Structure formats: C-alpha cells, structure tokens
Amino acid sequence: MKVRDLMTYPILSVGIETTVFEAIQMMVRENKGSVLVVEGGLLKQVVGIVTTRGMFKQVFAKGIDPRDVMIWEIMTPAPLVTIGPNATTRKAAEMMLEHHIRRLPVVECGALVGIITSKDLLRCVGGPKAGDGSPHGEADDSETM
C-alpha cells in the first residue's frame, strides 16, 4: 500500500505569524494533536511542526501565556523528516520508528500534499473488520494530525 492511500489532506496548518493560542484553538476545533507551520500560497512549504506535547513543554509548563508566544518560537524547524506520496506504508513505518516520530508530512516536488500518522498505519493493519460495530476513523486528539 502507498502513503497516498492513507495520508490525510487537507492538513491543519498555520502561518509563522500565528500565536500559540490561535493554533491551540484550531487544533481543538479540528481534534488534531499537531499543526504544520507553513509559508507560501497554494503550494505550501513546510517550515516546521508543533505538537501538543511541545506546547505543554515550551509554553504551559513554564507558565507562559500562549497569547504572548508566536508559533515559530516553539516549532520544530525544517528540515523535517518527510516522505513522498508514492512511498510504501512500510517505508513510512520504518521512518517513524527510526526517527522516533508519529507524524510524517507528505511532500511532492517540494510542496506539502498531506500527512500520514502512526495511527493511520495502525488502522491499515489492525482496523475494524466489517460488521464488528467498531467505529472506524475515530481518533483521540493525542494521535491525530
């Protein structure tokens, strides 16, 4: 199976001048555990990523008001580990394990085209069987992008 078969698009992204508070509001509204920081118009260039864990460590645990912090101040900056849409899902899993990450931006010709998460890969191999009554696609905010 290819990454393009499991990746999510559109993805949650913000510009570098977004405050952490604004990013949190978007993440809560969309039930996502991270946000990509991008520049550019239609062909967005990924310049970083911020996760809820990063926000807690770098903002809340220090008692800082998220309205006073810009997203670029706490993002993990590019170059990020990325993958192409035609790569195999096995390759995506190997990269996540190798780099100790749960999210891989999917980039084609330098442009952001999606994201694949460890939860997407788990659904691929262990998703609910037809007729078992399991909710497919439900996710908690700690694992989704």
C-alpha positions as CSV (number, residue, x, y, z in Angstrom):
1,M,0.0,0.0,0.0
2,K,1.2,3.5,-0.8
3,V,1.4,6.5,1.5
4,R,-1.1,8.4,-0.7
5,D,-3.7,5.7,0.1
6,L,-3.6,6.6,3.9
7,M,-2.5,10.2,4.1
8,T,-4.7,12.9,5.2
9,Y,-5.4,16.0,3.2
10,P,-6.1,18.8,3.7
11,I,-3.9,19.1,6.8
12,L,-4.1,21.5,9.6
13,S,-1.5,24.3,9.0
14,V,-0.8,27.8,10.2
15,G,1.5,30.6,9.1
16,I,4.5,31.6,11.1
17,E,2.9,34.7,12.5
18,T,0.1,32.7,14.3
19,T,0.1,32.8,18.0
20,V,0.2,29.5,20.0
21,F,-3.2,30.4,21.4
22,E,-4.7,30.7,17.9
23,A,-3.0,27.3,16.9
24,I,-4.5,25.7,20.0
25,Q,-8.0,26.9,19.1
26,M,-7.6,25.4,15.6
27,M,-6.3,22.1,17.0
28,V,-9.1,21.8,19.4
29,R,-11.7,22.6,16.8
30,E,-10.3,20.1,14.4
31,N,-9.4,17.5,17.0
32,K,-5.7,17.4,16.0
33,G,-2.6,16.7,18.0
34,S,-0.3,18.8,15.9
35,V,-0.1,21.6,13.3
36,L,2.3,22.2,10.5
37,V,3.8,25.6,10.2
38,V,3.9,26.7,6.5
39,E,4.8,29.5,4.2
40,G,3.6,30.2,0.8
41,G,0.3,30.2,-1.0
42,L,-1.2,27.3,-2.9
43,L,2.0,25.3,-2.9
44,K,2.8,25.4,0.8
45,Q,6.3,24.9,2.0
46,V,6.6,23.3,5.5
47,V,8.9,25.3,7.7
48,G,8.1,23.5,11.0
49,I,5.7,21.4,13.1
50,V,4.3,21.9,16.6
51,T,2.7,19.2,18.7
52,T,0.5,19.4,21.8
53,R,3.4,17.9,23.7
54,G,5.7,20.7,22.5
55,M,3.2,23.3,23.5
56,F,2.9,21.9,27.0
57,K,6.6,21.7,27.5
58,Q,7.6,25.0,26.0
59,V,4.6,27.2,27.0
60,F,2.2,25.8,29.7
61,A,4.8,24.1,31.9
62,K,6.7,27.4,32.0
63,G,3.6,29.4,32.9
64,I,3.7,31.4,29.7
65,D,0.5,32.9,28.3
66,P,0.0,31.2,24.8
67,R,-1.3,34.6,23.5
68,D,2.2,36.0,24.0
69,V,4.1,33.3,22.0
70,M,4.3,33.0,18.3
71,I,4.2,29.6,16.8
72,W,7.6,30.0,15.1
73,E,9.2,30.4,18.6
74,I,8.3,26.8,19.6
75,M,8.1,24.9,16.4
76,T,10.5,22.1,15.5
77,P,12.0,23.8,12.4
78,A,12.6,22.4,9.0
79,P,14.1,20.4,7.6
80,L,11.6,17.9,8.9
81,V,11.6,14.2,8.2
82,T,9.2,13.8,5.2
83,I,8.0,11.2,2.8
84,G,6.7,11.1,-0.7
85,P,3.2,10.0,-1.6
86,N,4.4,7.1,-3.7
87,A,6.5,5.6,-0.9
88,T,5.2,2.4,0.7
89,T,3.4,2.4,4.1
90,R,6.1,0.1,5.3
91,K,8.7,2.7,4.5
92,A,6.6,5.3,6.4
93,A,6.5,3.0,9.5
94,E,10.3,2.3,9.2
95,M,11.0,6.1,9.1
96,M,8.7,6.8,12.1
97,L,10.5,4.1,14.1
98,E,14.0,5.2,13.1
99,H,13.3,8.9,13.9
100,H,11.1,8.3,16.9
101,I,8.2,10.4,15.4
102,R,4.5,9.8,15.0
103,R,3.8,12.1,12.1
104,L,5.3,12.4,8.6
105,P,4.5,15.3,6.3
106,V,3.9,14.1,2.8
107,V,5.8,16.2,0.3
108,E,5.8,16.0,-3.5
109,C,8.1,18.3,-5.7
110,G,8.8,20.4,-2.6
111,A,5.1,21.1,-1.9
112,L,3.1,19.8,1.1
113,V,0.4,17.3,-0.1
114,G,-0.7,15.6,3.1
115,I,0.4,13.9,6.3
116,I,0.5,10.3,7.5
117,T,0.5,9.4,11.2
118,S,1.3,6.3,13.2
119,K,-2.4,6.0,13.9
120,D,-3.1,5.9,10.1
121,L,-0.7,3.0,9.8
122,L,-2.3,1.1,12.8
123,R,-5.7,1.5,11.2
124,C,-4.2,-0.1,8.0
125,V,-3.0,-3.2,9.7
126,G,-5.5,-3.5,12.6
127,G,-8.6,-1.7,11.5
128,P,-12.0,-2.9,12.4
129,K,-13.5,-5.8,10.5
130,A,-16.7,-5.3,8.6
131,G,-19.7,-5.8,10.8
132,D,-17.9,-5.8,14.1
133,G,-19.5,-2.5,15.2
134,S,-16.2,-0.8,15.8
135,P,-16.1,3.0,15.0
136,H,-13.7,3.4,12.1
137,G,-11.9,6.7,11.9
138,E,-12.5,7.9,15.5
139,A,-9.4,9.3,17.0
140,D,-8.3,11.0,20.2
141,D,-6.5,14.3,20.0
142,S,-3.2,12.9,21.1
143,E,-2.5,10.9,18.0
144,T,-4.1,12.7,15.1
145,M,-2.6,15.4,13.0
